[in-house]
């Protein structure tokens, strides 16, 4: 049976979307979903841009509210921001393991266009590294 994984962030516009994209790129048999505790209106354009640079298309993705998954079963529920970890709801479906793999929020980066993109790229690369390790270990 395929592993089912839910990745939770606050806005579901950057980190959780990138993590979902990477996990799906590592193994197409995984069922990967992402959601937010307070979803944004859309996926952050710079998240879409920096993921496109590594061949992953997030342009059709959209933020979803975590509540829609509360009755579902998952092998892993992973929070990627401290706020989501603190406010992670109780799941009524069966959850194998809850993990926290935290990352800085690139949406809060300040500076020039290049400086902001550099933060998005660094966080993207950290997410790829950490989620590849998670994938290899599990």
C-alpha positions in Angstrom: 0.0 0.0 0.0 1.2 3.5 -0.8 2.4 5.7 2.0 0.1 8.7 2.7 1.8 11.8 3.9 0.3 15.2 5.0 2.6 18.2 5.3 1.3 21.1 7.4 2.4 24.8 7.5 0.5 27.9 8.5 -0.3 29.4 5.1 0.3 26.4 2.8 1.9 28.8 0.3 5.6 28.1 0.5 7.3 25.5 2.6 4.6 22.8 2.7 4.0 23.2 -1.1 7.7 22.8 -1.8 8.0 19.7 0.5 5.0 18.2 -1.2 6.6 18.8 -4.6 9.9 17.3 -3.6 8.3 14.1 -2.1 6.2 13.6 -5.2 9.3 14.0 -7.3 11.3 11.4 -5.2 8.5 8.7 -5.5 5.4 9.0 -7.6 3.7 6.2 -5.7 3.6 8.3 -2.5 0.2 10.0 -1.7 1.4 13.4 -0.6 -0.9 16.3 0.5 -0.2 19.7 2.0 -2.4 22.0 3.9 -2.4 25.1 6.2 -3.7 26.0 9.6 -4.5 29.4 8.1 -4.2 29.0 4.3 -3.1 31.9 2.1 -5.0 32.9 -1.0 -2.5 31.4 -3.4 0.8 29.6 -3.6 3.6 32.3 -3.3 4.8 33.3 -6.8 8.5 33.0 -5.7 7.9 29.5 -4.4 6.5 28.6 -7.8 9.5 30.3 -9.5 12.3 28.6 -7.4 10.7 25.2 -7.7 10.4 25.6 -11.5 14.2 26.2 -11.4 14.6 22.6 -10.2 12.0 21.1 -12.6 9.0 21.0 -10.2 5.8 22.7 -11.3 3.7 24.2 -8.5 1.7 26.6 -10.7 -1.5 24.5 -10.5 -1.3 24.0 -6.7 -3.4 26.0 -4.3 -3.5 26.3 -0.5 -5.9 24.0 1.3 -7.2 24.1 4.9 -6.0 21.3 7.2 -9.5 20.8 8.5 -10.5 18.9 5.3 -8.0 16.1 6.2 -8.9 15.7 9.9 -10.8 12.4 9.4 -8.3 10.9 7.0 -5.6 8.4 7.8 -1.9 9.1 7.2 1.3 7.3 7.7 3.0 10.6 8.5 1.8 14.1 9.4 4.7 16.5 9.2 4.7 20.1 10.3 7.3 22.4 8.6 6.8 25.6 10.6 6.8 26.2 14.4 3.4 27.9 14.3 1.8 24.9 12.7 3.5 22.6 15.2 2.0 24.6 18.0 -1.5 24.8 16.5 -1.6 21.4 14.8 -5.1 20.1 15.2 -6.1 16.7 16.5 -6.6 14.2 13.8 -9.5 11.7 14.1 -8.2 9.4 11.4 -5.3 7.0 12.1 -2.0 8.8 12.0 1.2 6.6 12.1 3.7 9.3 13.1 3.7 13.0 13.7 7.0 14.7 12.9 8.3 18.2 12.9 10.9 19.3 10.3 11.0 23.1 10.7 12.2 25.7 8.2 12.5 29.5 8.1 9.6 31.2 6.3 10.9 32.5 3.0 7.8 34.7 2.6 9.1 36.9 5.4 12.4 37.6 3.6 13.2 41.3 3.1 15.6 43.0 0.7 16.1 43.3 -3.0 14.5 40.9 -5.5 17.7 38.9 -5.7 18.2 38.8 -1.9 14.6 37.6 -1.4 15.1 34.9 -4.2 18.3 33.8 -2.5 16.3 33.1 0.7 13.7 31.2 -1.2 16.4 29.1 -2.9 18.2 28.4 0.3 15.0 27.3 2.0 14.0 25.2 -1.0 17.4 23.5 -0.9 17.1 22.8 2.8 13.6 21.4 2.3 14.9 19.1 -0.5 17.8 17.9 1.7 15.7 17.3 4.8 12.8 15.6 3.0 15.2 13.4 1.0 16.7 12.3 4.3 13.1 11.6 5.6 12.3 9.7 2.4 15.5 7.6 2.6 15.0 6.8 6.3 11.3 5.9 6.0 
